[in-house]
């Protein structure tokens, strides 16, 4: 009887140990899934099935030259894009030139983020364009644009980020489209290699930018960058593949880099 009781106790302890182990495994798996979702790249999925059959060529040295294994992950500090407040006295007057409007963008949006790293960009002022007809005069309204693009953070490209301001000839502000959300450094994360990213380049969670369909893509440059997301909590690290499709079409491919 004592032997039966002893065996029963051992079995009970074994069952308990297995149960605890199972709970731990479930917890680890759940944590892994949560982490993957947490850093999930918010990229448009591939819409064109022909892309998956695209023949891609890339010199091995392009992949082997990229040996980075960690990168800083940036966290957005607001769900909203940073607004731009223009002096009411300047708005609607000829004193608000495109250059002054551009300086306002620098002061209100870009400068506050530079405490987290050097931010480079390209600023362009468009030539005058004829907009819609003025309801009072019946004449076309002349507008100009101030466009900020080609952003970089500490020398690393930031894709999918632009700030565009449209003003009228008399200084009226027509529109401010800000695609740069405020951010701060979060922590370093492990990333996949460029070679591994190359294997995933035509998967559904990568993203291509091409003007039209193509049969062959030759990769000319590979670099690590960031994708500025319209939604989500994090500015996602991506591997960026640049090249020419069918010898003449500019093409880019983005692959999530975080493990």
N, C-alpha and C positions, 0 to 999 in steps of 0.2 A: 504493500500500500504506500509505504514511504517512497519507494522507487518510482511509482506512478506519479505521486505528488511532485517529486523532484523533476521528473521529465516534463511534467505539465508546466512547472515554473520556468524551466529552460526554454520551452517552446514559447511561453508567454513573453519572456524577455527577448527572444529572437524576433517574434512578431512585432514587438514594440520597437526594436532596433531597426527593423526593415521599414516600419511605418515612418520613423523619424528620418531615415535616409531618403525615403520616397518624397517626404515633405520638403527636404532640403533640395532635392533634384528639381522638384516643381518650382520651388522658390528661385533657384538659379536660372532655370529656363525662363520663368516669368520676368526676372530682372533683365535677362539678356534681350527678350522681346521688347520690354519697355525701353531699354537703352537704344535698341535699333530704331524704334518708333520715334524716340526723343530726338535722334539725330537724322531722321529720315529726310532725304533731300526733296525739297518741294520743286521739282522740275516738271515741265510738261512731258508727258510720255510721247514716244514716237508715234506719229499719226500715219506715216507713209510706210506700208509694208515693204515697199521696194528697197527701202533703206537697209533692211535686214539682209538683203541679198547683195549689198554693196561690196565690191572687192576693194579691200583696204591694204595699201602698201606702206610700210614704215621701216626706215633703216634701223637696225638693232642698236646702233650707237645712240640714237635718240632716246631710247628707253633706258639704256644702261647708264646714261649720264645723270639720270634722276634717281638719287638714292635717299631722299628724305623719308624718314619713318614717322615723324611727328609734325603736327602743325597746330597753331593756336586756333581755338574755336572761339568765335565772337558771338555774344548773346545780345539780342535786341533789347533795349531798355524801355521800349514803348511799342504798343500795337499800332499806334497811329504814326503816319508820316509827319515829320517836323513841319509845322506851318511857317509861313513867312509873313511877318507884319510889316507893312509899308507905311511910312509916315503919310498921314492923310493929306497934309499940305503938299506933299510931292505928288501923290496920286492925282491924276487928272490934270496935271500941269506939264508944260514942256520941260520943266526942270528935271523930270525923271527920265533920264536918257537910258538906253540899253546898258551902257557901262555902269551907271549908278545902280541900276536894277541888278546887274550881275554882282556888284560889290555887296549888295544887301544879301544875296544868296550866300556869298562867302561868309559874311559875318554871322548870319542867323542859323545857317544849316551846317556848313562845312567846318568852320573854325572851332565850334564847341567839341567836335569829335576828334580834333587833332591832338587832344591830350592822351588819346589811346594809341597814337601812332601817326607817322607822317602820311598825309593824304595828298596824292597828286591827282591832277585832272586836266582835261582840255576844255577850254571855254571858247565858244564861237558865237559871234553876233551875226545874224543873218542880214542880208540886204533887205530893202523895203519890199513888202509884198502887199498886193491889193486884197483886202478882205471883203466882207459883206458890205452892202450899201447902207449908208447912214440914213435912218428913217426921216431925219429932218432936212438934210441937204440933198439926199438922193445920190450922193457921190460915194465912190468906194472908200472904205476906211483903210488907211495904210497902217500896217502892223510890222513889227520886227520881233525876232525871237532871240533869246539868250539861252544857249544850250550848253550844259555841263555834261561831259561824258568821259569815257576812258579813265575811270577812277582806278587808283591803286592805293593799297594800304601797306606801308613800309616796303614798297617796291613790288608787291604782289597784286596782280590784276583783280579787280572787282567787277564781275560781269553782271549784266542785267540791271545796271544802275544809271539813271539819267535824271537830271533836273532841267526842266524846260519852262521858261517864262515867256509869255507873249504880252507885249505892250503896244498900245496905239501910238500914233504919231504925236498926240498931245499929252502923252504920259499916262493914259488910262491903262490900268492893269486888266488884261483880258483873262489871263489864265496863268496859274502857277501849278505845274505838275511835278511834284517832288517824288522821286523814286528811291530816295536814300533815307532809310530809317535809322534813327540813332542807335548806337551800339556800344558795347564795352567788351574787353577781353574776358573770357570765361575760364577756360583751362586748356591745356594741351591735350590733343587726342591722337591716338595711333591712326595711321592711314595705310591704305593699300599701296603697293608699288605701281609705278607707271606701267610696268609690264602686265600686272594683274588687271589694271584698268583697261588696257588694250584688249584683253580677252572679253571684257564686258561691254565693249564699246557699242555693240548693236543690240544690247538688251533693252527691255521696255523702260527701265528706269534711267537710261541715259537720254541725252537730248542732242539733236542735230540742228544746226542752223545752215540751211542751204537754200539758194534761190529757186532751184528746181531739181527734178530727178537727175540722177547720174548713175553710171555703171562702175566707175573706178575712182577711188580717192587716194591720193598720195599725201601722207602726213609729212609736213615740213618742219613742224615745231611742236614740242610737248612741254607744258609747264603747269605748275601748281597754281591754283587761283581760288577765288571765292565766287559763289553765286548769291547775289543779293535777292532775297525772297520777298514777295509781296505779303506772305503770310508765314506763320510758324514762329518759333522762338529763337532760331539760330541762323547766322550767316554761314552757309554750308561750304566747306572746302571741296573743291572739284579738281579733277585732272582735265586740262584743256588741250585738246588736239586740234591743231590748225593745219590746213592744207588746201589743195586745189582738187576739185572733182572734175573729171574729164579734161584735165589740163588747163582749165580756165575759170571754173566756178569757185569763188571763195567759199570755204566751208569751215565750220567749227563743230566739234563734238565735245560734250561735257559728260563726265562720268563721276558719280559720287566717290569721294576719296576717303571719308571716314570709315574705319572698320566697324 
